Structure formats: structure tokens, C-alpha cells
Amino acid sequence: MMRSSNPALRGNVFAANANTSESLDVMTIQGTVNKTMVLLLLTTISAFYAWQNPVIFMPFLMVGAIGGFITAMITIFKKQWSGITAPIYSILEGFVLGIISSFMERSYPGIVVQAVSLTFAVLFCLLMAYKSGVIKATENFKLGVFAATGAIAVVYIIAMILTFFGFRAPLIHETGIAGIVFSLVVVVIASLNLVIDFDFIEKGAEMGAPKYMEWYGAFGLMVTLIWLYLEILRLLAKTRKR
């Protein structure tokens, strides 16, 4: 069974959707790459507009975050709609990233360029490591990353609940050694999710999943990249505060 700690690419997603119609073109890796580039472009464009006018677009922060979450859930449960919902998700998340990045840049000049560069550097390095066989997405590897990702999700949920009672989770927000180590661990786990995503997309192409799964595979990869970027941005901000 194929597993992925990315909720967008978990379980037998491709297997369940493979060969649903012989008349459909099948999924390819190149097609998924092309659609990932489209989603990246849409995210960049919306992020640029929000970046230029962060105060004007500030109301879009919650709209983009909530709308992005809802769109992501729709995409996960209605994969056939991913050709429409994945671009919408990317645009909404672009507004969120643009606003957050703009304010972070004002506090820590140069941090956004560093975060973007590191995000794509990690993507490239892990892709090369995966293609060369240095890192293999074995079942034990997937299970370990899944468990670690789940644990991080629990920590963030608890932290969110605590904020309603006026408490701030120290590991997430503090700039001490413990806080920096925690963020570093999260960045590593987010990065390892990319390996599982690569494997999942490759398996989907091998199994002859329908063409629309290219959009779904690209969407899943975007979910991980956006998470990775935000965690790298948080980590760099913590190191700057010290």
C-alpha cells in the first residue's frame, strides 16, 4: 500500500482513481510537472499583488487562509475537480503568502529571498536525491514521516487552542535554542514529505491514473511546498530575533 503523510496524497489515491475510464488520457510525470509550474505561477502572481499592497490585501489574509483550507478539502474529496480547485487554492494561498512575506520582510530585510531560495534548493536537492536513489520512499520511511507529521499537526492544533486562552506555545514562538531546534525539525519533516510526494506521483503515472490526477498530484506537491516555505520563514525569523 502506498502511504503519504501529505493529506492530499494519502492512501491509495492514485490506485482508487486509476483506469476509471479507458477513454481518458493517462497521467504522466511531465504533465504533472507542467501543471505544478502553472500552480507556482498563479501563486507567485497573487503573492506579488498582495506583497505590493499588504495593508489593502490584509482582509484577504483570513479569507485566503480559510478559503484555501476549504478549497483544499474540496480538492481532496473531489479529485475530479482538481483542474479547477487546485488553481483556486494556489491563488488564495498566494495572497496569504504575499501578505505574510511582506510584513516579515519589513521586520527582517532579505528574509523572503532567503526563504524562497532555501525552499527551492531543498526541492531540487531532494528531487536529485530521490531520482538517484540516495533516498528511497520505503514503507518504513513513509510510516516514520507520517508519524512525525501527525505529531507536528497535533502540536500546532494544541497551540492554536491555547491561543484562545491567552497562552503562546513556547516551542513554536520562542526564539531560544529549543524553539529553533523545534522549527528545524519541522523543516526537516516538511522536506521529507517532498520525497514521499515524488514517489506518489511517480507511482500514479506508472499505474495509469486518469489525466485529471496530474492536477491533483501538482496540488499535493504545492501543499508541501507552501508548508515548507512558511516553516523556513519561521525558522529564519527566529534566528534573526536572536
C-alpha positions as CSV (number, residue, x, y, z in Angstrom):
1,M,0.0,0.0,0.0
2,M,1.3,3.5,-0.9
3,R,1.2,5.9,2.0
4,S,1.9,9.6,2.2
5,S,2.0,11.9,5.2
6,N,0.7,14.7,2.9
7,P,-3.1,14.5,3.4
8,A,-3.6,15.5,-0.2
9,L,-1.7,12.4,-1.3
10,R,-2.5,9.8,1.3
11,G,-3.6,6.3,0.9
12,N,-4.5,4.6,-2.4
13,V,-5.4,7.9,-4.0
14,F,-4.0,7.1,-7.4
15,A,-4.9,3.4,-7.2
16,A,-8.5,4.3,-6.5
17,N,-8.7,6.6,-9.5
18,A,-6.6,4.7,-12.0
19,N,-8.2,3.5,-15.2
20,T,-11.7,4.8,-14.3
21,S,-12.3,5.3,-17.9
22,E,-10.4,3.9,-20.8
23,S,-11.3,6.9,-22.9
24,L,-9.3,9.2,-20.6
25,D,-5.7,10.1,-21.3
26,V,-3.4,8.8,-18.6
27,M,-1.4,10.8,-16.1
28,T,2.3,11.4,-16.8
29,I,5.1,12.8,-14.8
30,Q,5.8,15.6,-17.3
31,G,2.2,16.6,-17.3
32,T,2.3,16.8,-13.5
33,V,5.4,18.9,-13.7
34,N,3.8,21.3,-16.2
35,K,0.7,21.7,-14.0
36,T,2.9,22.3,-11.0
37,M,4.6,25.1,-12.8
38,V,1.2,26.6,-13.6
39,L,0.2,26.5,-9.9
40,L,3.5,28.0,-8.9
41,L,3.0,30.8,-11.4
42,L,-0.5,31.5,-10.1
43,T,0.7,31.5,-6.5
44,T,3.6,33.9,-7.4
45,I,1.3,36.3,-9.2
46,S,-1.3,36.6,-6.4
47,A,1.6,36.8,-3.8
48,F,3.2,39.6,-5.8
49,Y,0.0,41.7,-5.7
50,A,-0.5,41.1,-2.0
51,W,3.2,41.8,-1.4
52,Q,2.9,45.2,-3.2
53,N,-0.2,46.2,-1.1
54,P,-0.2,44.3,2.1
55,V,-2.4,46.8,4.0
56,I,-5.0,46.8,1.3
57,F,-5.0,43.0,1.0
58,M,-4.9,42.4,4.8
59,P,-8.6,41.4,4.8
60,F,-7.6,38.6,2.4
61,L,-5.3,37.0,5.0
62,M,-8.2,35.2,6.7
63,V,-10.2,34.9,3.6
64,G,-7.3,33.3,1.8
65,A,-6.4,31.0,4.7
66,I,-10.0,29.8,5.3
67,G,-10.8,29.8,1.6
68,G,-7.6,27.9,0.8
69,F,-8.4,25.3,3.5
70,I,-11.9,24.8,2.2
71,T,-10.7,24.5,-1.4
72,A,-8.1,22.0,-0.3
73,M,-10.7,19.9,1.4
74,I,-12.9,20.0,-1.7
75,T,-9.9,19.0,-3.9
76,I,-9.1,16.1,-1.6
77,F,-12.6,14.7,-1.7
78,K,-13.5,15.7,-5.3
79,K,-10.3,14.9,-7.2
80,Q,-12.1,15.2,-10.5
81,W,-12.5,18.9,-9.8
82,S,-8.8,19.5,-9.2
83,G,-8.3,21.2,-12.6
84,I,-10.4,24.0,-11.2
85,T,-9.9,23.8,-7.4
86,A,-6.1,23.5,-7.5
87,P,-5.6,26.8,-9.3
88,I,-8.1,28.5,-7.0
89,Y,-6.2,27.1,-4.0
90,S,-2.9,28.4,-5.4
91,I,-4.3,31.9,-5.9
92,L,-5.8,32.0,-2.4
93,E,-2.6,30.8,-0.8
94,G,-0.6,33.2,-2.8
95,F,-2.5,36.1,-1.2
96,V,-1.7,34.6,2.2
97,L,2.0,34.1,1.4
98,G,2.3,37.6,-0.1
99,I,0.9,39.3,3.0
100,I,2.9,37.3,5.5
101,S,6.1,37.7,3.5
102,S,5.6,41.4,3.1
103,F,5.3,42.0,6.8
104,M,8.2,39.6,7.6
105,E,10.4,41.4,5.1
106,R,9.7,44.7,6.8
107,S,10.8,43.2,10.1
108,Y,13.8,41.2,8.7
109,P,15.0,42.7,5.4
110,G,16.2,40.0,3.0
111,I,14.4,37.1,4.8
112,V,12.0,36.4,2.0
113,V,14.7,35.9,-0.7
114,Q,16.5,33.6,1.7
115,A,13.3,31.6,2.4
116,V,12.4,31.3,-1.2
117,S,15.9,30.3,-2.2
118,L,16.2,27.7,0.5
119,T,12.7,26.2,-0.3
120,F,13.7,25.6,-4.0
121,A,17.2,24.5,-3.0
122,V,15.6,21.8,-0.8
123,L,13.2,20.9,-3.6
124,F,16.0,20.5,-6.1
125,C,18.3,18.6,-3.8
126,L,15.7,16.1,-2.6
127,L,14.5,15.6,-6.2
128,M,18.0,14.7,-7.2
129,A,18.5,12.5,-4.2
130,Y,15.2,10.7,-5.0
131,K,15.9,10.3,-8.7
132,S,19.5,9.0,-8.0
133,G,18.2,6.5,-5.4
134,V,20.1,8.1,-2.5
135,I,16.8,8.5,-0.7
136,K,14.1,5.8,-1.2
137,A,10.5,6.1,-0.1
138,T,10.3,2.7,1.6
139,E,7.3,1.8,3.6
140,N,9.2,2.3,6.9
141,F,10.3,5.7,5.6
142,K,6.8,6.7,4.8
143,L,5.4,5.4,8.1
144,G,8.1,7.4,10.0
145,V,7.4,10.7,8.1
146,F,3.7,10.1,8.5
147,A,4.0,9.7,12.3
148,A,6.3,12.7,12.6
149,T,4.0,14.9,10.5
150,G,1.0,13.8,12.6
151,A,2.8,14.7,15.8
152,I,3.6,18.1,14.4
153,A,0.0,18.6,13.5
154,V,-1.1,17.8,17.0
155,V,1.4,20.3,18.5
156,Y,0.0,23.0,16.2
157,I,-3.6,22.2,17.0
158,I,-2.9,22.3,20.7
159,A,-1.0,25.6,20.2
160,M,-4.0,27.0,18.3
161,I,-6.3,26.0,21.2
162,L,-4.0,27.6,23.8
163,T,-4.1,30.9,22.0
164,F,-7.8,31.2,22.7
165,F,-6.9,31.1,26.4
166,G,-4.1,33.7,26.1
167,F,-1.2,31.2,26.1
168,R,1.6,31.1,23.5
169,A,3.2,27.7,22.8
170,P,6.9,28.2,23.6
171,L,8.3,25.7,21.1
172,I,6.5,27.4,18.2
173,H,7.0,31.0,19.1
174,E,10.1,31.2,21.3
175,T,13.5,32.2,19.8
176,G,15.6,30.2,22.2
177,I,17.6,27.1,21.4
178,A,14.5,24.8,22.0
179,G,12.4,26.9,19.7
180,I,15.0,27.0,16.9
181,V,15.6,23.2,17.2
182,F,11.8,22.6,17.0
183,S,11.5,24.7,13.9
184,L,14.5,23.0,12.3
185,V,12.9,19.6,13.0
186,V,9.7,20.8,11.4
187,V,11.6,22.0,8.3
188,V,13.3,18.6,8.0
189,I,10.0,16.7,8.3
190,A,8.3,19.0,5.8
191,S,11.2,18.4,3.4
192,L,11.0,14.7,3.7
193,N,7.3,14.9,2.7
194,L,8.6,16.0,-0.7
195,V,10.3,12.6,-1.2
196,I,7.0,10.8,-0.5
197,D,5.2,13.2,-2.8
198,F,7.7,12.4,-5.6
199,D,7.2,8.7,-5.1
200,F,3.4,9.0,-5.0
201,I,3.3,11.0,-8.3
202,E,5.7,8.5,-10.0
203,K,3.5,5.6,-8.8
204,G,0.4,7.3,-10.1
205,A,1.9,7.7,-13.6
206,E,3.1,4.1,-13.5
207,M,-0.4,2.9,-12.6
208,G,-2.1,4.8,-15.4
209,A,-4.2,7.2,-13.3
210,P,-6.5,9.4,-15.3
211,K,-5.3,12.7,-16.7
212,Y,-7.0,14.9,-14.1
213,M,-4.8,13.3,-11.5
214,E,-1.9,15.4,-12.8
215,W,-3.7,18.5,-11.4
216,Y,-4.2,16.6,-8.1
217,G,-0.6,15.5,-7.9
218,A,0.5,19.1,-8.6
219,F,-1.8,20.3,-5.9
220,G,-0.4,17.8,-3.4
221,L,3.1,19.0,-4.1
222,M,2.1,22.6,-3.7
223,V,0.6,21.9,-0.3
224,T,4.0,20.6,0.8
225,L,6.0,23.4,-0.8
226,I,3.8,26.1,0.8
227,W,4.2,24.4,4.2
228,L,7.9,24.1,3.7
229,Y,8.3,27.8,2.8
230,L,6.4,29.0,5.8
231,E,8.4,26.8,8.2
232,I,11.7,28.0,6.7
233,L,10.4,31.6,7.0
234,R,9.6,31.0,10.7
235,L,13.0,29.4,11.3
236,L,14.9,32.3,9.7
237,A,12.8,34.8,11.7
238,K,13.7,33.0,15.0
239,T,17.4,33.1,14.1
240,R,17.2,36.8,13.2
241,K,15.5,37.6,16.6
242,R,18.5,36.2,18.4
